[in-house]
């Protein structure tokens, strides 16, 4: 019976070290999240909206052409005359075309284009931020499922081990080696282990549901994962890397640029505006026949605001305040990024330390359990001592499983704060979002008849 108990306990303790049947890699998990996550897809749609803003702003540099046509038919009757009645049918038609080209708008058009392009770049960075948040959620979901699967397996085997111990305790009680108290203690431990197994199974079900929410697919025995690669060696290097690559920080920098261009647009409204237009018209006395009369006109127009009740000046001050707000938001985000990198770095170091201590605790508890079991065999230890030693070993094994999950997630969280957790950085087998940028830029006319407009 002692041999059976020790064999079952060994199986329980080795479950976390040698899982079998894994078939779902982290790369597959991340790829599924990248392709199907609705939050990420919504942000892509938002970026496409932002790209259309650039097209609309650039249209102000180009001429606009419009055409018009009219066709009318009228009939009159009645009147006075020799015959006592009279009437006539008349018709007319006309066609025309107008071309208008802005010549100078005080720099408002160019400022609007620059602001729109800056907002588009900020949108790209927001997309990168959402992408990395989604991928980090996918890493956490993957790691949580693997952790909880191991915990369920360990606790399930622990229930079997305690069941064997309870049967052994009852046999020993029957022959008078132990008391009824020892049997009751074994029964209590078994009942507690069953309750803990139920809790572990519920936690696994929740983790599987979270995995499906993030990735759009159900988990199928995800593989164990280790720490992410490409981490910096020092905190200073990590902070410098984050200041160059963090998408949240880069987004607010582009927002600040857009706000500064808003000042240019507001000031342009106080300057003269020059435009050139040309029109051609032709009309006929009847709908499709008759003598044609045509005209052509070229017109240059200059307008200058004289008094707007303080409206333009107020808009300039508003734009300046908006630029100040964007600048201060950038400083705030910079501090937040530095703090986030520091926290992620320290969490990663702490996870490494916990791994080492957990492995040492497992090793020490294995030795302690074996010694307590041998001492109990010769009557130097009680059943409660054996149960306690076994519980200590079980707890250290569970702590090691949790520590391995925490280390993996902490490493990817650090990569996320550095801006290095994108599909491109991870080399996922998916089409990245650079296609959105290329598709958008092909619709941006990059020429201008009046470059200073």
C-alpha positions as CSV (number, residue, x, y, z in Angstrom):
1,X,0.0,0.0,0.0
2,X,2.9,2.3,0.8
3,X,4.3,1.7,-2.7
4,X,0.9,2.5,-4.3
5,X,0.6,5.8,-2.4
6,X,4.1,6.9,-3.3
7,X,3.6,6.0,-7.0
8,X,0.4,8.0,-7.2
9,X,2.0,11.0,-5.5
10,X,4.9,10.9,-7.9
11,X,2.5,10.9,-10.8
12,X,0.8,14.0,-9.3
13,X,4.0,15.8,-8.7
14,X,5.3,15.1,-12.2
15,X,2.2,16.3,-14.0
16,X,3.3,19.9,-14.2
17,X,6.8,18.9,-15.4
18,X,5.8,16.7,-18.3
19,X,2.4,17.5,-19.8
20,X,1.5,15.4,-22.9
21,X,-0.8,15.9,-25.8
22,X,-0.3,19.6,-26.4
23,X,-1.3,20.7,-29.8
24,X,-1.9,24.5,-29.8
25,X,1.1,26.7,-30.1
26,X,1.3,30.3,-28.9
27,X,1.9,31.4,-32.5
28,X,-1.4,29.9,-33.4
29,X,-3.1,31.6,-30.5
30,X,-1.7,35.0,-31.4
31,X,-2.5,34.6,-35.1
32,X,-6.1,33.7,-34.3
33,X,-6.5,36.7,-32.1
34,X,-4.9,39.0,-34.7
35,X,-7.2,37.8,-37.5
36,X,-10.5,37.6,-35.6
37,X,-10.5,39.9,-32.5
38,X,-13.4,42.4,-33.0
39,X,-11.7,45.2,-31.0
40,X,-8.7,45.1,-33.4
41,X,-10.9,45.0,-36.4
42,X,-12.9,48.0,-35.2
43,X,-9.6,49.9,-34.8
44,X,-8.7,49.0,-38.3
45,X,-12.0,50.5,-39.5
46,X,-11.3,53.6,-37.5
47,X,-7.9,54.0,-39.2
48,X,-9.6,53.7,-42.6
49,X,-11.9,56.5,-41.6
50,X,-8.9,58.6,-40.6
51,X,-7.2,58.0,-44.0
52,X,-10.3,59.4,-45.7
53,X,-9.8,62.6,-43.8
54,X,-6.5,63.1,-45.6
55,X,-8.1,62.6,-49.0
56,X,-10.7,65.2,-48.1
57,X,-8.1,67.7,-46.9
58,X,-6.0,67.3,-50.0
59,X,-9.0,67.9,-52.2
60,X,-8.8,71.6,-51.2
61,X,-5.6,71.9,-53.3
62,X,-7.3,70.7,-56.6
63,X,-9.7,72.5,-58.8
64,X,-13.4,71.6,-58.7
65,X,-15.4,71.2,-61.9
66,X,-19.2,71.2,-62.1
67,X,-21.7,70.9,-65.0
68,X,-25.3,71.9,-65.2
69,X,-28.1,71.7,-67.7
70,X,-31.7,72.8,-67.9
71,X,-34.6,71.9,-70.2
72,X,-37.9,73.7,-70.0
73,X,-41.2,73.6,-72.0
74,X,-44.1,76.0,-71.5
75,X,-47.5,76.4,-73.1
76,X,-49.8,79.5,-73.1
77,X,-53.4,79.9,-74.2
78,X,-56.3,82.3,-74.3
79,X,-56.1,86.0,-75.0
80,X,-57.7,88.6,-77.2
81,X,-57.5,89.1,-80.9
82,X,-59.4,88.7,-84.2
83,X,-60.0,85.1,-83.6
84,X,-60.8,85.5,-79.9
85,X,-58.2,82.9,-78.9
86,X,-54.4,82.5,-79.0
87,X,-51.7,80.3,-77.6
88,X,-48.1,79.3,-78.0
89,X,-45.7,76.5,-77.1
90,X,-42.2,77.6,-76.2
91,X,-39.2,75.7,-74.9
92,X,-35.6,76.4,-74.0
93,X,-32.4,74.5,-73.0
94,X,-29.1,75.5,-71.6
95,X,-25.9,73.8,-70.6
96,X,-22.9,75.1,-68.7
97,X,-19.7,74.1,-66.9
98,X,-17.8,75.9,-64.1
99,X,-14.2,75.4,-63.0
100,X,-13.0,76.9,-59.7
101,X,-9.4,76.8,-58.4
102,X,-8.4,78.2,-55.0
103,X,-5.2,80.3,-55.4
104,X,-4.4,81.4,-51.8
105,X,-6.2,80.6,-48.6
106,X,-3.7,81.9,-46.0
107,X,-2.2,78.4,-45.6
108,X,-5.4,76.9,-44.3
109,X,-5.5,74.1,-46.9
110,X,-1.9,73.1,-46.3
111,X,-2.4,73.2,-42.5
112,X,-5.5,71.1,-42.8
113,X,-3.6,68.5,-44.9
114,X,-0.7,68.4,-42.4
115,X,-3.2,68.0,-39.5
116,X,-5.1,65.3,-41.2
117,X,-1.9,63.4,-42.0
118,X,-0.8,63.8,-38.4
119,X,-4.1,62.4,-37.2
120,X,-3.7,59.5,-39.6
121,X,-0.3,58.7,-38.2
122,X,-1.7,59.0,-34.6
123,X,-4.4,56.5,-35.7
124,X,-1.7,54.1,-36.9
125,X,-0.1,54.3,-33.5
126,X,-3.4,53.7,-31.8
127,X,-3.9,50.7,-34.0
128,X,-0.5,49.4,-32.9
129,X,-1.4,50.0,-29.3
130,X,-4.7,48.1,-29.6
131,X,-2.9,45.3,-31.6
132,X,-0.3,44.9,-28.8
133,X,-3.0,45.0,-26.1
134,X,-5.0,42.3,-27.9
135,X,-1.9,40.1,-28.4
136,X,-0.9,40.5,-24.7
137,X,-4.5,39.5,-23.8
138,X,-4.0,36.4,-26.0
139,X,-0.7,35.6,-24.3
140,X,-2.4,35.9,-20.9
141,X,-5.4,33.8,-22.0
142,X,-3.1,31.1,-23.4
143,X,-0.9,31.0,-20.3
144,X,-3.9,31.0,-18.0
145,X,-5.4,27.9,-19.7
146,X,-2.1,26.0,-19.6
147,X,-1.7,27.0,-15.9
148,X,-5.2,26.0,-14.9
149,X,-5.0,22.7,-16.9
150,X,-1.9,21.8,-14.9
151,X,-3.5,22.8,-11.6
152,X,-6.6,20.7,-12.3
153,X,-4.4,17.7,-13.2
154,X,-2.3,18.2,-10.1
155,X,-5.3,18.5,-7.8
156,X,-7.1,15.6,-9.5
157,X,-4.1,13.4,-8.8
158,X,-3.9,14.8,-5.3
159,X,-7.5,13.6,-4.7
160,X,-6.4,10.1,-5.8
161,X,-3.4,10.2,-3.6
162,X,-5.4,11.2,-0.5
163,X,-7.9,8.5,-1.4
164,X,-5.2,6.0,-1.2
165,X,-3.9,7.4,2.0
166,X,-7.4,7.3,3.5
167,X,-7.8,3.6,2.5
168,X,-4.3,2.9,4.0
169,X,-5.3,4.8,7.2
170,X,-8.5,2.7,7.6
171,X,-6.5,-0.5,7.1
172,X,-4.0,0.5,9.8
173,X,-6.9,1.5,12.1
174,X,-8.4,-1.9,11.7
175,X,-5.2,-3.5,13.0
176,X,-4.7,-1.0,15.8
177,X,-1.7,0.8,14.5
178,X,-3.4,4.3,14.5
179,X,-6.4,5.9,16.1
180,X,-9.7,7.0,14.8
181,X,-8.4,10.6,15.0
182,X,-5.8,9.8,12.3
183,X,-8.6,8.4,10.0
184,X,-10.7,11.5,10.5
185,X,-7.7,13.7,9.6
186,X,-7.3,11.8,6.3
187,X,-11.0,12.1,5.6
188,X,-10.9,15.8,6.2
189,X,-7.9,16.3,3.9
190,X,-9.7,14.3,1.1
191,X,-12.8,16.4,1.4
192,X,-10.8,19.6,1.2
193,X,-8.9,18.3,-1.8
194,X,-12.2,17.5,-3.6
195,X,-13.4,21.0,-2.9
196,X,-10.2,22.5,-4.2
197,X,-10.5,20.4,-7.4
198,X,-13.9,21.7,-8.0
199,X,-12.6,25.3,-7.7
200,X,-9.7,24.5,-10.0
201,X,-12.1,23.1,-12.6
202,X,-14.3,26.3,-12.4
203,X,-11.2,28.4,-12.9
204,X,-10.2,26.4,-15.9
205,X,-13.7,26.8,-17.4
206,X,-13.4,30.6,-16.9
207,X,-9.9,30.7,-18.5
208,X,-11.2,28.7,-21.5
209,X,-14.1,31.1,-22.0
210,X,-11.7,34.1,-21.8
211,X,-9.4,32.4,-24.4
212,X,-12.4,32.0,-26.8
213,X,-13.4,35.6,-26.3
214,X,-9.9,37.0,-27.2
215,X,-9.1,34.6,-30.0
216,X,-12.5,33.6,-31.4
217,X,-11.6,29.9,-31.1
218,X,-11.8,27.3,-28.4
219,X,-8.5,26.2,-26.7
220,X,-7.3,22.7,-27.7
221,X,-4.6,21.8,-25.2
222,X,-2.4,24.9,-25.6
223,X,1.3,24.4,-25.3
224,X,3.3,25.6,-22.4
225,X,5.1,28.8,-23.1
226,X,8.3,30.4,-21.8
227,X,9.5,34.0,-21.5
228,X,9.5,36.2,-24.6
229,X,12.7,36.8,-26.5
230,X,14.4,40.0,-27.3
231,X,14.2,41.6,-23.9
232,X,16.7,44.4,-23.0
233,X,19.4,43.7,-20.5
234,X,19.0,46.8,-18.3
235,X,16.2,49.1,-17.2
236,X,17.8,52.2,-18.8
237,X,17.9,50.5,-22.1
238,X,14.3,49.4,-21.8
239,X,13.1,52.9,-21.0
240,X,15.0,54.4,-23.9
241,X,13.6,51.8,-26.2
242,X,10.1,52.5,-25.0
243,X,10.5,56.2,-25.5
244,X,11.3,55.5,-29.2
245,X,8.7,52.8,-29.9
246,X,5.8,52.9,-27.5
247,X,2.7,53.5,-29.6
248,X,0.8,55.4,-27.0
249,X,3.6,58.0,-26.7
250,X,4.0,58.2,-30.5
251,X,0.2,58.7,-30.9
252,X,0.2,61.7,-28.5
253,X,3.2,63.2,-30.3
254,X,1.3,63.1,-33.6
255,X,-1.7,64.6,-31.9
256,X,0.4,67.5,-30.7
257,X,1.6,68.0,-34.3
258,X,-2.0,68.1,-35.5
259,X,-2.9,70.6,-32.8
260,X,0.0,72.9,-33.9
261,X,-1.3,72.8,-37.5
262,X,-4.7,73.8,-36.1
263,X,-3.1,77.1,-35.1
264,X,-2.0,77.6,-38.7
265,X,-5.5,76.9,-39.9
266,X,-7.0,79.3,-37.5
267,X,-4.6,82.1,-38.4
268,X,-5.2,81.5,-42.1
269,X,-8.8,82.7,-41.6
270,X,-7.5,86.2,-40.8
271,X,-5.6,86.4,-44.2
272,X,-6.9,87.3,-47.7
273,X,-8.3,84.5,-49.8
274,X,-7.8,84.5,-53.6
275,X,-9.6,82.2,-56.1
276,X,-10.0,81.9,-59.8
277,X,-13.1,80.6,-61.6
278,X,-14.0,80.0,-65.3
279,X,-17.5,79.2,-66.7
280,X,-19.0,78.4,-70.1
281,X,-22.7,78.5,-70.8
282,X,-24.8,77.9,-73.9
283,X,-28.6,78.3,-74.3
284,X,-31.1,77.8,-77.1
285,X,-34.6,79.1,-77.6
286,X,-36.1,75.7,-78.1
287,X,-35.3,72.4,-76.4
288,X,-33.1,70.8,-79.1
289,X,-33.0,73.3,-82.0
290,X,-32.9,77.0,-82.6
291,X,-30.1,79.5,-82.5
292,X,-27.5,79.0,-79.8
293,X,-26.3,81.7,-77.6
294,X,-23.1,81.2,-75.6
295,X,-21.0,83.0,-73.1
296,X,-17.7,82.4,-71.3
297,X,-16.4,84.1,-68.2
298,X,-13.1,84.1,-66.3
299,X,-13.2,85.7,-62.8
300,X,-10.6,86.3,-60.1
301,X,-11.9,86.9,-56.6
302,X,-10.1,88.4,-53.6
303,X,-11.8,88.5,-50.2
304,X,-10.4,89.8,-46.9
305,X,-12.1,89.6,-43.5
306,X,-12.3,93.1,-41.9
307,X,-14.4,92.5,-38.8
308,X,-15.8,89.2,-37.5
309,X,-16.7,90.2,-34.0
310,X,-13.6,88.7,-32.6
311,X,-14.5,85.2,-34.0
312,X,-11.2,84.6,-35.8
313,X,-9.0,85.8,-32.9
314,X,-11.0,83.6,-30.5
315,X,-10.4,80.6,-32.8
316,X,-6.7,81.3,-32.8
317,X,-6.6,81.4,-29.0
318,X,-8.7,78.2,-28.9
319,X,-6.2,76.5,-31.2
320,X,-3.3,77.6,-29.1
321,X,-4.9,76.3,-25.9
322,X,-5.6,73.0,-27.7
323,X,-1.9,72.8,-28.7
324,X,-0.9,73.4,-25.1
325,X,-3.2,70.7,-24.0
326,X,-1.8,68.2,-26.5
327,X,1.8,69.1,-25.4
328,X,1.0,68.6,-21.8
329,X,-0.8,65.3,-22.6
330,X,2.4,64.2,-24.3
331,X,4.5,65.0,-21.2
332,X,2.0,63.0,-19.0
333,X,2.1,60.0,-21.4
334,X,5.9,60.1,-21.4
335,X,5.9,59.9,-17.6
336,X,3.3,57.1,-17.7
337,X,5.4,55.1,-20.2
338,X,8.5,55.4,-18.0
339,X,6.5,54.3,-15.0
340,X,4.9,51.4,-17.0
341,X,8.3,50.2,-18.2
342,X,9.7,50.4,-14.7
343,X,6.8,48.4,-13.3
344,X,7.0,45.8,-16.0
345,X,10.7,45.4,-15.6
346,X,10.4,44.9,-11.9
347,X,7.5,42.5,-12.3
348,X,9.7,40.5,-14.7
349,X,12.6,40.4,-12.2
350,X,10.3,39.4,-9.4
351,X,8.8,36.6,-11.5
352,X,12.3,35.3,-12.2
353,X,13.1,35.4,-8.4
354,X,9.9,33.6,-7.6
355,X,10.7,30.9,-10.1
356,X,14.0,30.2,-8.5
357,X,12.6,30.2,-5.0
358,X,9.7,28.0,-6.1
359,X,12.0,25.4,-7.6
360,X,14.1,25.4,-4.4
361,X,11.0,25.0,-2.3
362,X,9.8,22.0,-4.5
363,X,13.2,20.4,-4.1
364,X,13.3,20.9,-0.3
365,X,9.7,19.7,0.2
366,X,10.4,16.6,-1.8
367,X,13.2,15.7,0.6
368,X,11.1,16.7,3.6
369,X,8.1,14.6,2.5
370,X,10.2,11.5,1.9
371,X,11.8,11.9,5.3
372,X,8.5,12.4,7.1
373,X,7.0,9.4,5.3
374,X,9.9,7.1,6.4
375,X,9.7,8.4,9.9
376,X,6.0,7.7,10.0
377,X,6.6,4.2,8.8
378,X,8.7,3.5,11.9
379,X,6.3,5.3,14.2
380,X,8.2,8.5,14.7
381,X,5.6,10.6,12.8
382,X,1.9,10.8,12.9
383,X,-0.6,10.6,10.0
384,X,-1.1,14.3,10.3
385,X,2.6,14.9,9.9
386,X,2.5,13.0,6.6
387,X,-0.5,14.9,5.4
388,X,1.1,18.2,6.2
389,X,4.3,17.4,4.5
390,X,2.4,16.2,1.4
391,X,0.3,19.5,1.5
392,X,3.5,21.6,1.7
393,X,4.9,19.8,-1.4
394,X,1.6,20.1,-3.2
395,X,1.5,23.9,-2.5
396,X,5.1,24.4,-3.7
397,X,4.3,22.5,-6.9
398,X,1.2,24.7,-7.5
399,X,3.3,27.8,-6.8
400,X,5.9,26.8,-9.3
401,X,3.2,26.3,-12.0
402,X,1.8,29.8,-11.2
403,X,5.3,31.3,-11.2
404,X,6.0,29.9,-14.6
405,X,2.9,31.4,-16.0
406,X,3.6,34.8,-14.3
407,X,7.2,34.9,-15.7
408,X,5.9,34.2,-19.3
409,X,3.2,36.9,-19.1
410,X,5.5,39.4,-17.4
411,X,8.1,39.1,-20.2
412,X,5.4,39.7,-22.9
413,X,4.0,42.6,-20.8
414,X,7.5,44.1,-20.8
415,X,7.6,43.7,-24.6
416,X,4.3,45.4,-24.9
417,X,5.4,48.5,-22.9
418,X,8.4,48.7,-25.2
419,X,6.2,48.6,-28.3
420,X,7.7,45.3,-29.5
421,X,4.7,43.0,-29.2
422,X,3.3,43.5,-32.7
423,X,2.6,40.9,-35.3
424,X,5.6,42.1,-37.3
425,X,7.9,42.0,-34.3
426,X,6.7,38.5,-33.4
427,X,6.9,37.4,-37.0
428,X,3.4,36.0,-37.0
429,X,2.3,34.3,-40.2
430,X,-0.4,36.9,-40.9
431,X,-0.8,39.9,-43.2
432,X,0.0,42.9,-41.0
433,X,-1.8,46.2,-41.0
434,X,0.7,48.0,-43.2
435,X,-1.6,47.1,-46.1
436,X,-4.1,49.6,-44.7
437,X,-1.5,52.3,-44.9
438,X,-0.5,51.4,-48.5
439,X,-4.2,51.2,-49.6
440,X,-4.9,54.5,-48.1
441,X,-2.0,56.4,-49.5
442,X,-2.8,55.2,-53.1
443,X,-6.0,57.3,-52.7
444,X,-4.1,60.4,-51.6
445,X,-3.4,62.7,-54.6
446,X,0.2,63.8,-53.9
447,X,0.2,66.7,-56.4
448,X,-1.0,70.3,-56.1
449,X,-1.6,73.0,-58.7
450,X,-1.0,75.6,-56.0
451,X,1.5,74.3,-53.4
452,X,1.3,77.3,-51.2
453,X,-2.5,77.3,-50.8
